[in-house]
Amino acid sequence: GSALRSEGRSGMPRVAPGPWPLAGGEGAMSAVADPELPDFWSPGKDAREASGGPQRMLDLVRERCGEDFTRSMLRVWKEEALPTADRAKLAHFLSRGEESPQAPPFEKHKEDQEEHLVEFVCKLALYAPEEWYQVLSGIPRPDALRNDFKVIGVAFDASSRLRRCGIEHYHRKLTERMAGQNAQLAGFPETPYVFYVGAAGVREIRSATALPERPPAAARLVSVSDTHLLHERLRLPEGDILVHAGDVSYEESRSPDAKCFDEYRAGGRPLAGPEFLEWFTSSGLGLAGALDWLGSRPGFEHRLFIGGNHDYILEQLGPENAERLCKEKYGLTYLHTARPPLKLALRSCEASLSFWGSGVSFAAGLDPSRAVRSGNAAFQLDDACAAGFFDDLRDEAKHPGLAAGAVDVMVVHTPPQGRLLGKAGQGAEALGRFVGQLQPALYICGHSHHPGDPVKDVWADLDGVLGVNAACLGVWNQLHGLPVVVDLPLPVRGSAQTVAADALAAVTVAATPPAGEARPGAKRPVGAAAAAEPLLKRQANPRERVG
């Protein structure tokens, strides 16, 4: 990149990066330009005068982390991170000239030059070295360097912006590093794993290629969520139903994809029909690729999908257009708030399950872990609107069929308060009450990404309802979560629902094969509901663990 000029902009932190000596000069970096370092890392009178002393960001990194670390960090930036970046995303990010949050003593400034982006890795080094020190440099972290939790939100924001810039190198390395710290995830993600919830009470990490055979009186549901355009790195086992609980996209509202979609729509062009399908499938949008991937996973009778707060284009299409797009082009069943509970036939076990879903989530406020309000607000409500939202859902005239005992599987983007990594809030609290009212057999969500332990709170007993969080990413937006496989005993409603042949006559949605795949024949048919009874008794206590 070009040199970062000393005159700068009013208010910018003037991180004029250069290996100028710190006060005193002992052990300072050489004033001779290093050809192995990025072009902007060059000494000079202007840069030294603009630096403002050791409080400049790169100087502060060197002061805290050392000269070897700083040089290694910048070499990785130049030789590994930037060369593999998505240049279209990077250019789009810079064209927006955004201002990211800063920790004292630095101030906000427009980030519209490539040189500014190195500040993001500096923030990770300064405020979250426990996760990022070795990832950024390849050098083991000294034990004395710890996270600064007072401003950790600035580091979380920097991590998000790196992915928005199309710089994925560091997040791939973080995935490898964190998987390497867990013996149960050796080789992840190249070696595929799932979190398995067995009908007999098993709750554990399993190899995706070595799952037990599905019990004959159960339906196998494979769930993912929050794939955030990293879906192609996942390998899924086969099952009866595939569920995606939202956020296939990543920061879509501020992406080149949103710009492309908004330009298409601004021309008054249709959002459904042949013209739209032709444009959408040839657009190169991340959403199109994600839907194609989801609809082409083999071995499922049904593939279900809801939106999430990152899925801007899906929200802008509107529920009817999105439903039509998913079904006609990709063989997906799109669930949304206004759609009544949907009963799905399962030929594989001669049964049916009723599903209802919503992409709703509730806007989070600011706290030490969140330095700026999220710009990802698709399908999202303010906490203050939560009570009215759930009151509306309880209105049978507006939402026929959405009543206690009518839904077997509930798919909502966000978790309830205090469960499945759910945070506190009026909306999350009201959601928990609504789940308790509907009493589904299974509740599937995402939205809340995983901390260091990728299976912490991945399942919970929601007052008699089995709940799972199928988010596939960690809190740093790196791949760090597992698909969740649930063997759900049938019939889930006991005498209220049977697996008899006459129940299939009421089914409204038949199985849909993936594009280009022949409709599969029935497998492992079940002839009697009585076979499920032993499994139902074990499922009654979802806290039971086996093995």
VEXDREN-2710 file (C-alpha; in Angstrom, 1 decimal):
% VEXDREN-2710
k/r/px/py/pz
1/GLY/0.0/0.0/0.0
2/SER/1.0/3.6/-0.2
3/ALA/2.6/5.5/2.7
4/LEU/0.4/6.7/5.4
5/ARG/0.9/10.5/5.3
6/SER/1.5/12.5/8.4
7/GLU/-1.0/15.2/7.8
8/GLY/-3.9/12.7/8.3
9/ARG/-7.5/13.6/9.0
10/SER/-8.8/15.5/12.0
11/GLY/-9.5/13.0/14.7
12/MET/-7.6/10.0/13.4
13/PRO/-5.3/8.2/15.8
14/ARG/-2.4/9.0/13.5
15/VAL/-1.1/5.5/13.6
16/ALA/1.7/6.5/11.2
17/PRO/3.3/3.0/11.3
18/GLY/7.0/3.0/11.1
19/PRO/10.0/1.5/13.0
20/TRP/10.9/4.7/14.6
21/PRO/12.9/4.4/17.9
22/LEU/11.0/4.8/21.2
23/ALA/12.2/7.4/23.6
24/GLY/15.6/6.4/24.9
25/GLY/16.4/4.4/21.8
26/GLU/17.7/1.3/23.5
27/GLY/16.6/-1.8/21.7
28/ALA/14.7/0.3/19.1
29/MET/13.9/-1.0/15.7
30/SER/16.4/-0.2/12.9
31/ALA/15.7/3.0/11.1
32/VAL/16.6/1.2/7.8
33/ALA/13.5/0.2/5.8
34/ASP/13.0/-3.6/5.9
35/PRO/12.0/-4.9/2.4
36/GLU/10.3/-7.9/4.0
37/LEU/7.8/-5.6/5.9
38/PRO/4.8/-3.9/4.3
39/ASP/5.5/-0.8/2.2
40/PHE/4.0/1.6/4.8
41/TRP/6.4/0.4/7.5
42/SER/9.1/2.9/6.7
43/PRO/10.9/5.5/8.8
44/GLY/10.9/9.2/8.2
45/LYS/10.8/12.6/9.8
46/ASP/7.1/13.2/9.1
47/ALA/6.1/9.8/10.5
48/ARG/8.2/10.2/13.6
49/GLU/6.7/13.7/14.3
50/ALA/3.2/12.5/13.6
51/SER/3.5/9.5/15.9
52/GLY/3.0/11.3/19.1
53/GLY/5.4/9.0/21.0
54/PRO/5.0/5.4/22.3
55/GLN/1.2/5.7/22.5
56/ARG/0.8/5.3/18.8
57/MET/-0.9/2.0/18.0
58/LEU/2.0/0.1/16.4
59/ASP/4.4/1.5/18.9
60/LEU/2.1/0.3/21.7
61/VAL/2.1/-3.1/20.2
62/ARG/5.9/-3.2/20.1
63/GLU/6.0/-1.9/23.7
64/ARG/3.7/-4.5/25.0
65/CYS/4.4/-7.5/22.8
66/GLY/8.0/-6.9/21.8
67/GLU/10.0/-6.3/18.6
68/ASP/10.1/-9.9/17.4
69/PHE/6.3/-10.2/17.7
70/THR/5.6/-6.9/15.9
71/ARG/7.9/-7.8/13.0
72/SER/6.4/-11.3/12.7
73/MET/2.9/-9.9/12.9
74/LEU/3.5/-7.5/10.0
75/ARG/5.2/-10.2/7.9
76/VAL/2.2/-12.4/8.3
77/TRP/0.0/-9.5/7.4
78/LYS/2.0/-8.8/4.2
79/GLU/2.8/-12.4/3.1
80/GLU/-0.2/-14.4/4.2
81/ALA/-3.2/-12.3/5.2
82/LEU/-3.4/-9.7/2.4
83/PRO/-2.4/-12.0/-0.5
84/THR/-5.4/-14.3/0.3
85/ALA/-7.9/-11.5/0.9
86/ASP/-11.1/-11.1/-1.2
87/ARG/-10.2/-7.9/-3.0
88/ALA/-13.8/-7.1/-3.9
89/LYS/-14.8/-7.1/-0.3
90/LEU/-11.7/-5.2/0.8
91/ALA/-12.3/-2.5/-1.8
92/HIS/-16.0/-2.2/-0.8
93/PHE/-15.1/-1.9/2.9
94/LEU/-12.6/0.9/2.2
95/SER/-15.1/2.7/-0.1
96/ARG/-17.4/3.1/2.9
97/GLY/-14.9/5.0/4.9
98/GLU/-16.3/3.8/8.2
99/GLU/-15.0/4.6/11.7
100/SER/-14.4/1.7/14.1
101/PRO/-14.4/2.0/17.9
102/GLN/-11.1/2.8/19.6
103/ALA/-9.8/2.3/23.1
104/PRO/-8.0/5.2/24.8
105/PRO/-5.8/7.0/23.9
106/PHE/-6.8/6.5/20.3
107/GLU/-9.6/8.3/18.5
108/LYS/-11.9/7.3/15.7
109/HIS/-11.0/8.1/12.1
110/LYS/-12.1/7.1/8.6
111/GLU/-10.8/3.8/7.5
112/ASP/-10.5/4.3/3.8
113/GLN/-6.9/3.2/3.0
114/GLU/-5.4/-0.2/3.1
115/GLU/-2.8/0.9/5.6
116/HIS/-5.6/1.6/8.2
117/LEU/-6.6/-2.1/8.2
118/VAL/-3.4/-3.1/10.1
119/GLU/-5.0/-1.4/13.1
120/PHE/-7.5/-4.2/13.3
121/VAL/-4.7/-6.8/14.0
122/CYS/-3.1/-4.3/16.4
123/LYS/-6.3/-4.2/18.4
124/LEU/-6.4/-8.0/18.6
125/ALA/-2.8/-8.1/19.8
126/LEU/-3.4/-5.3/22.4
127/TYR/-6.7/-6.3/23.8
128/ALA/-7.2/-10.0/23.2
129/PRO/-3.7/-11.6/23.1
130/GLU/-4.9/-14.8/24.8
131/GLU/-6.7/-15.8/21.6
132/TRP/-4.8/-13.9/19.0
133/TYR/-1.1/-13.5/19.9
134/GLN/0.1/-16.7/18.4
135/VAL/-2.4/-16.6/15.5
136/LEU/-1.1/-13.1/14.4
137/SER/2.6/-13.9/14.7
138/GLY/3.2/-17.6/14.9
139/ILE/5.0/-17.0/18.2
140/PRO/3.8/-18.5/21.5
141/ARG/2.2/-16.0/23.8
142/PRO/4.1/-15.0/27.0
143/ASP/2.0/-16.0/30.0
144/ALA/2.1/-12.4/31.3
145/LEU/0.1/-11.1/28.4
146/ARG/-3.6/-11.2/29.2
147/ASN/-6.8/-9.9/27.7
148/ASP/-8.0/-6.4/28.6
149/PHE/-11.7/-7.1/29.3
150/LYS/-12.5/-3.4/29.9
151/VAL/-12.2/-2.9/26.2
152/ILE/-12.5/-6.4/24.8
153/GLY/-15.4/-5.2/22.6
154/VAL/-13.0/-3.2/20.5
155/ALA/-11.1/-6.4/19.8
156/PHE/-14.4/-8.2/18.9
157/ASP/-15.3/-5.4/16.5
158/ALA/-11.8/-5.6/14.9
159/SER/-12.2/-9.3/14.4
160/SER/-15.6/-8.8/12.7
161/ARG/-14.2/-6.1/10.4
162/LEU/-11.4/-8.3/9.2
163/ARG/-13.9/-10.8/7.9
164/ARG/-15.9/-7.9/6.3
165/CYS/-12.7/-6.9/4.6
166/GLY/-12.5/-10.4/3.1
167/ILE/-9.4/-11.1/5.2
168/GLU/-10.1/-14.7/6.4
169/HIS/-6.6/-15.9/7.1
170/TYR/-6.5/-15.2/10.8
171/HIS/-9.9/-16.8/11.5
172/ARG/-8.9/-20.0/9.7
173/LYS/-5.8/-20.1/11.9
174/LEU/-7.8/-19.4/15.0
175/THR/-10.1/-22.3/14.2
176/GLU/-7.1/-24.6/13.9
177/ARG/-5.5/-23.3/17.1
178/MET/-8.7/-23.7/19.2
179/ALA/-9.5/-27.1/17.8
180/GLY/-5.9/-28.2/18.6
181/GLN/-6.6/-27.4/22.3
182/ASN/-9.4/-29.9/22.5
183/ALA/-8.5/-33.6/22.1
184/GLN/-12.0/-34.4/21.1
185/LEU/-11.8/-32.1/18.0
186/ALA/-8.4/-33.3/16.6
187/GLY/-8.2/-32.4/13.0
188/PHE/-11.3/-30.2/12.9
189/PRO/-12.7/-29.0/10.5
190/GLU/-11.1/-31.3/8.0
191/THR/-12.1/-34.1/10.3
192/PRO/-15.8/-33.7/10.7
193/TYR/-17.5/-33.8/14.1
194/VAL/-21.0/-33.3/15.3
195/PHE/-22.7/-33.0/18.7
196/TYR/-24.9/-36.0/19.0
197/VAL/-28.1/-36.0/21.1
198/GLY/-29.3/-39.6/21.1
199/ALA/-32.8/-40.9/21.8
200/ALA/-31.4/-42.9/24.7
201/GLY/-30.0/-39.8/26.5
202/VAL/-26.6/-39.7/24.9
203/ARG/-25.1/-36.1/24.7
204/GLU/-21.6/-36.1/23.3
205/ILE/-19.2/-35.2/20.5
206/ARG/-19.1/-37.9/17.8
207/SER/-17.3/-38.3/14.5
208/ALA/-19.8/-37.3/11.7
209/THR/-18.8/-40.4/9.8
210/ALA/-19.3/-42.8/12.7
211/LEU/-22.7/-42.1/14.2
212/PRO/-24.8/-44.9/15.5
213/GLU/-27.6/-46.1/13.3
214/ARG/-30.8/-44.1/13.7
215/PRO/-33.2/-45.9/16.1
216/PRO/-36.2/-47.3/14.1
217/ALA/-38.8/-45.3/16.0
218/ALA/-37.0/-42.0/15.8
219/ALA/-36.4/-39.2/13.2
220/ARG/-32.8/-37.9/12.7
221/LEU/-32.6/-34.1/12.6
222/VAL/-29.3/-32.5/11.6
223/SER/-29.2/-28.8/12.6
224/VAL/-26.8/-26.0/11.8
225/SER/-26.9/-22.3/12.3
226/ASP/-24.8/-19.2/12.0
227/THR/-22.7/-20.6/9.2
228/HIS/-21.9/-17.0/8.1
229/LEU/-20.6/-18.0/4.6
230/LEU/-18.3/-20.7/6.0
231/HIS/-20.7/-23.5/5.1
232/GLU/-18.4/-25.1/2.6
233/ARG/-16.0/-26.1/5.4
234/LEU/-18.7/-28.2/7.1
235/ARG/-19.3/-31.9/6.3
236/LEU/-22.8/-33.1/7.4
237/PRO/-24.0/-36.6/8.1
238/GLU/-27.1/-37.8/6.4
239/GLY/-30.5/-37.7/8.2
240/ASP/-34.2/-37.3/7.8
241/ILE/-34.4/-33.5/8.1
242/LEU/-31.8/-30.8/7.7
243/VAL/-32.5/-27.6/9.6
244/HIS/-30.6/-24.2/9.3
245/ALA/-31.6/-21.8/12.1
246/GLY/-30.5/-18.6/10.3
247/ASP/-27.5/-16.4/9.5
248/VAL/-26.2/-18.0/6.3
249/SER/-24.8/-14.6/5.4
250/TYR/-22.2/-12.5/7.1
251/GLU/-22.6/-8.8/7.8
252/GLU/-24.7/-8.7/4.6
253/SER/-26.4/-5.3/5.1
254/ARG/-23.0/-3.6/4.6
255/SER/-21.5/-6.0/2.1
256/PRO/-20.9/-5.7/-1.7
257/ASP/-23.8/-8.2/-2.0
258/ALA/-26.2/-5.7/-0.4
259/LYS/-25.0/-3.0/-2.7
260/CYS/-25.6/-5.3/-5.7
261/PHE/-29.1/-6.3/-4.5
262/ASP/-30.1/-2.7/-3.7
263/GLU/-28.9/-1.5/-7.2
264/TYR/-31.0/-4.3/-8.8
265/ARG/-34.0/-3.4/-6.8
266/ALA/-33.6/0.3/-7.4
267/GLY/-34.2/-0.3/-11.1
268/GLY/-37.8/-1.4/-10.3
269/ARG/-37.0/-5.0/-11.3
270/PRO/-39.1/-7.9/-9.9
271/LEU/-38.2/-9.8/-6.7
272/ALA/-39.8/-13.0/-8.0
273/GLY/-40.3/-14.9/-11.2
274/PRO/-38.1/-15.9/-14.1
275/GLU/-36.2/-12.5/-14.5
276/PHE/-35.4/-12.4/-10.8
277/LEU/-34.3/-16.1/-10.7
278/GLU/-32.0/-15.6/-13.7
279/TRP/-30.4/-12.5/-12.0
280/PHE/-30.2/-14.1/-8.6
281/THR/-28.6/-17.4/-9.7
282/SER/-26.0/-15.6/-11.9
283/SER/-25.3/-12.7/-9.4
284/GLY/-22.5/-14.4/-7.4
285/LEU/-24.2/-13.4/-4.2
286/GLY/-23.1/-15.2/-1.1
287/LEU/-26.7/-16.0/-0.2
288/ALA/-27.2/-17.7/-3.6
289/GLY/-24.2/-19.9/-2.9
290/ALA/-25.3/-20.7/0.6
291/LEU/-28.8/-21.7/-0.5
292/ASP/-27.4/-23.8/-3.2
293/TRP/-25.2/-25.6/-0.7
294/LEU/-28.0/-26.1/1.7
295/GLY/-30.4/-27.4/-0.9
296/SER/-27.9/-29.8/-2.4
297/ARG/-26.9/-31.7/0.8
298/PRO/-27.6/-35.3/0.1
299/GLY/-29.5/-37.9/2.2
300/PHE/-32.4/-35.7/3.5
301/GLU/-36.1/-35.9/2.9
302/HIS/-36.6/-32.3/3.9
303/ARG/-34.3/-29.2/4.2
304/LEU/-35.7/-26.4/6.3
305/PHE/-34.4/-22.8/6.7
306/ILE/-35.1/-19.6/8.6
307/GLY/-33.5/-16.2/8.4
308/GLY/-31.3/-14.5/10.9
309/ASN/-30.2/-11.0/11.7
310/HIS/-27.3/-11.1/9.2
311/ASP/-29.6/-12.2/6.3
312/TYR/-30.5/-8.7/4.9
313/ILE/-31.4/-9.8/1.4
314/LEU/-33.7/-12.5/2.6
315/GLU/-35.5/-10.0/4.8
316/GLN/-35.8/-7.5/2.0
317/LEU/-37.3/-10.1/-0.4
318/GLY/-40.2/-10.5/2.0
319/PRO/-41.6/-13.8/3.3
320/GLU/-43.6/-14.8/0.2
321/ASN/-40.8/-14.1/-2.3
322/ALA/-38.2/-15.7/-0.1
323/GLU/-40.4/-18.8/0.4
324/ARG/-40.9/-19.1/-3.4
325/LEU/-37.2/-18.6/-4.1
326/CYS/-36.2/-21.3/-1.6
327/LYS/-38.7/-23.8/-2.8
328/GLU/-38.6/-23.3/-6.5
329/LYS/-34.9/-23.0/-7.0
330/TYR/-33.3/-24.8/-4.1
331/GLY/-35.8/-27.3/-2.8
332/LEU/-35.8/-25.6/0.6
333/THR/-38.8/-25.1/3.0
334/TYR/-38.5/-21.5/4.3
335/LEU/-40.2/-21.0/7.6
336/HIS/-41.1/-17.5/8.9
337/THR/-43.1/-15.9/11.6
338/ALA/-46.3/-15.5/9.6
339/ARG/-46.3/-19.1/8.2
340/PRO/-48.6/-21.5/10.1
341/PRO/-47.1/-24.7/11.6
342/LEU/-46.2/-27.0/8.8
343/LYS/-46.5/-30.8/9.0
344/LEU/-43.8/-32.7/7.1
345/ALA/-44.2/-36.3/6.0
346/LEU/-41.3/-38.7/6.8
347/ARG/-41.4/-41.7/4.5
348/SER/-38.2/-43.0/6.2
349/CYS/-40.1/-43.7/9.4
350/GLU/-43.8/-43.5/8.3
351/ALA/-44.5/-40.5/10.5
352/SER/-44.9/-36.8/10.4
353/LEU/-43.5/-33.8/12.4
354/SER/-45.0/-30.3/12.7
355/PHE/-42.6/-27.4/12.4
356/TRP/-42.8/-23.6/13.1
357/GLY/-40.0/-21.1/12.7
358/SER/-39.1/-17.5/13.0
359/GLY/-35.9/-15.5/12.2
360/VAL/-36.6/-13.1/15.1
361/SER/-33.9/-11.9/17.5
362/PHE/-33.7/-9.0/19.8
363/ALA/-31.2/-6.1/19.5
364/ALA/-28.4/-6.2/22.0
365/GLY/-27.2/-3.1/24.0
366/LEU/-23.7/-1.9/24.6
367/ASP/-21.5/-3.5/27.2
368/PRO/-17.7/-4.2/27.6
369/SER/-18.0/-7.0/25.1
370/ARG/-19.9/-4.9/22.5
371/ALA/-18.3/-1.6/21.7
372/VAL/-20.8/-0.6/19.0
373/ARG/-24.4/-1.5/18.2
374/SER/-24.6/-4.2/15.6
375/GLY/-25.5/-3.1/12.0
376/ASN/-27.1/-6.5/11.4
377/ALA/-30.7/-6.0/12.2
378/ALA/-32.6/-8.3/9.7
379/PHE/-35.7/-9.8/11.3
380/GLN/-34.7/-8.1/14.6
381/LEU/-36.8/-6.3/17.1
382/ASP/-36.0/-3.9/20.0
383/ASP/-36.4/-5.4/23.4
384/ALA/-39.2/-3.0/24.1
385/CYS/-41.3/-4.6/21.2
386/ALA/-41.0/-8.1/22.5
387/ALA/-44.1/-8.2/24.6
388/GLY/-46.3/-7.1/21.7
389/PHE/-44.6/-9.5/19.3
390/PHE/-45.4/-12.5/21.5
391/ASP/-48.9/-11.3/22.3
392/ASP/-49.5/-11.1/18.6
393/LEU/-48.3/-14.7/18.1
394/ARG/-50.8/-15.8/20.8
395/ASP/-53.7/-14.3/18.7
396/GLU/-55.2/-17.4/17.1
397/ALA/-57.0/-15.4/14.5
398/LYS/-53.7/-14.0/13.2
399/HIS/-51.7/-17.2/13.8
400/PRO/-54.0/-20.2/13.4
401/GLY/-52.6/-23.5/14.6
402/LEU/-49.9/-21.9/16.8
403/ALA/-51.0/-23.4/20.0
404/ALA/-49.8/-25.6/22.8
405/GLY/-49.2/-29.1/21.6
406/ALA/-49.5/-28.2/17.9
407/VAL/-45.8/-27.9/17.2
408/ASP/-43.3/-30.7/17.4
409/VAL/-40.2/-28.7/16.4
410/MET/-39.8/-25.0/17.0
411/VAL/-36.9/-23.2/15.1
412/VAL/-36.1/-19.7/16.2
413/HIS/-32.9/-17.8/15.4
414/THR/-32.2/-16.7/19.0
415/PRO/-32.0/-18.6/22.3
416/PRO/-34.2/-17.9/25.4
417/GLN/-32.7/-16.0/28.3
418/GLY/-30.1/-17.8/30.3
419/ARG/-30.3/-21.0/28.3
420/LEU/-28.3/-22.2/25.2
421/LEU/-25.9/-19.2/25.6
422/GLY/-28.9/-16.8/25.6
423/LYS/-28.3/-13.4/27.1
424/ALA/-30.6/-11.5/29.4
425/GLY/-33.2/-9.2/28.0
426/GLN/-37.0/-8.6/27.8
427/GLY/-37.2/-10.4/24.4
428/ALA/-35.2/-13.4/25.4
429/GLU/-37.2/-13.7/28.6
430/ALA/-40.5/-13.5/26.7
431/LEU/-39.3/-16.0/24.2
432/GLY/-38.6/-18.5/27.0
433/ARG/-42.2/-18.1/28.3
434/PHE/-43.5/-18.6/24.7
435/VAL/-41.5/-21.9/24.3
436/GLY/-42.9/-23.0/27.6
437/GLN/-46.4/-22.3/26.4
438/LEU/-46.1/-24.1/23.0
439/GLN/-44.2/-27.1/24.6
440/PRO/-42.6/-28.4/21.4
441/ALA/-40.6/-31.6/21.7
442/LEU/-37.5/-29.9/20.3
443/TYR/-36.3/-26.2/20.2
444/ILE/-33.5/-25.3/17.7
445/CYS/-31.7/-22.0/17.7
446/GLY/-28.4/-20.3/17.0
447/HIS/-27.5/-16.6/17.1
448/SER/-25.3/-16.8/20.3
449/HIS/-21.8/-18.0/19.2
450/HIS/-19.6/-20.4/21.2
451/PRO/-17.0/-19.4/23.7
452/GLY/-13.7/-21.3/24.1
453/ASP/-15.6/-24.5/24.7
454/PRO/-17.6/-25.2/21.5
455/VAL/-20.1/-27.5/23.2
456/LYS/-20.8/-25.4/26.3
457/ASP/-24.5/-25.0/26.7
458/VAL/-25.1/-26.6/23.3
459/TRP/-28.1/-28.4/24.7
460/ALA/-30.5/-27.6/27.6
461/ASP/-33.7/-28.8/29.3
462/LEU/-36.1/-25.9/28.7
463/ASP/-38.5/-26.9/31.4
464/GLY/-39.3/-30.2/29.7
465/VAL/-38.4/-29.1/26.2
466/LEU/-35.2/-30.3/24.6
467/GLY/-33.3/-27.3/23.4
468/VAL/-30.2/-27.2/21.1
469/ASN/-28.0/-24.3/19.9
470/ALA/-26.6/-25.3/16.5
471/ALA/-24.4/-22.2/15.9
472/CYS/-21.3/-23.2/14.0
473/LEU/-19.1/-20.2/14.8
474/GLY/-17.3/-18.9/17.8
475/VAL/-17.5/-15.5/19.5
476/TRP/-14.7/-14.3/17.2
477/ASN/-16.7/-15.3/14.1
478/GLN/-14.4/-18.2/13.4
479/LEU/-15.6/-21.7/12.6
480/HIS/-15.9/-23.1/16.1
481/GLY/-19.1/-25.0/16.5
482/LEU/-20.5/-28.3/15.5
483/PRO/-23.6/-29.4/13.6
484/VAL/-26.1/-30.9/16.1
485/VAL/-27.6/-34.3/15.4
486/VAL/-30.8/-35.2/17.3
487/ASP/-32.5/-38.6/17.1
488/LEU/-36.0/-37.5/18.1
489/PRO/-38.2/-40.3/19.3
490/LEU/-41.5/-40.9/17.5
491/PRO/-44.3/-40.3/18.2
492/VAL/-43.3/-37.1/20.0
493/ARG/-46.9/-36.5/21.2
494/GLY/-47.8/-40.0/22.4
495/SER/-51.4/-40.7/21.8
496/ALA/-52.0/-37.3/20.3
497/GLN/-50.0/-38.2/17.2
498/THR/-49.5/-41.6/15.7
499/VAL/-47.3/-43.1/13.0
500/ALA/-50.2/-44.8/11.4
501/ALA/-50.7/-44.6/7.6
502/ASP/-53.9/-42.5/7.9
503/ALA/-51.9/-39.7/9.6
504/LEU/-49.8/-39.3/6.5
505/ALA/-53.0/-38.3/4.5
506/ALA/-53.0/-35.0/6.4
507/VAL/-49.5/-34.1/5.5
508/THR/-49.2/-30.9/3.6
509/VAL/-45.5/-31.0/2.5
510/ALA/-43.9/-34.0/0.8
511/ALA/-40.3/-34.9/0.8
512/THR/-38.1/-32.8/-1.5
513/PRO/-34.9/-34.3/-3.0
514/PRO/-31.9/-31.9/-3.6
515/ALA/-31.5/-30.4/-7.0
516/GLY/-30.4/-33.1/-9.5
517/GLU/-31.0/-36.0/-7.0
518/ALA/-33.7/-38.6/-7.6
519/ARG/-36.4/-38.9/-5.0
520/PRO/-35.0/-41.4/-2.5
521/GLY/-36.9/-44.5/-1.5
522/ALA/-38.1/-45.2/2.0
523/LYS/-35.5/-46.5/4.4
524/ARG/-35.8/-48.3/7.7
525/PRO/-39.7/-48.1/7.7
526/VAL/-41.4/-48.4/11.1
527/GLY/-44.7/-50.2/11.3
528/ALA/-45.9/-49.5/14.8
529/ALA/-46.0/-46.6/17.1
530/ALA/-45.5/-48.9/20.0
531/ALA/-41.9/-49.3/19.1
532/ALA/-41.3/-45.7/20.2
533/GLU/-42.5/-46.2/23.7
534/PRO/-39.2/-47.2/25.4
535/LEU/-37.5/-44.3/23.7
536/LEU/-40.2/-41.9/24.8
537/LYS/-39.7/-42.9/28.4
538/ARG/-35.9/-42.2/28.2
539/GLN/-36.5/-38.9/26.4
540/ALA/-38.7/-37.7/29.3
541/ASN/-35.5/-36.9/31.2
542/PRO/-33.3/-35.0/28.7
543/ARG/-30.6/-34.6/31.4
544/GLU/-29.9/-38.3/31.4
545/ARG/-26.4/-39.0/30.0
546/VAL/-25.1/-42.3/28.7
547/GLY/-21.5/-43.0/28.0
END
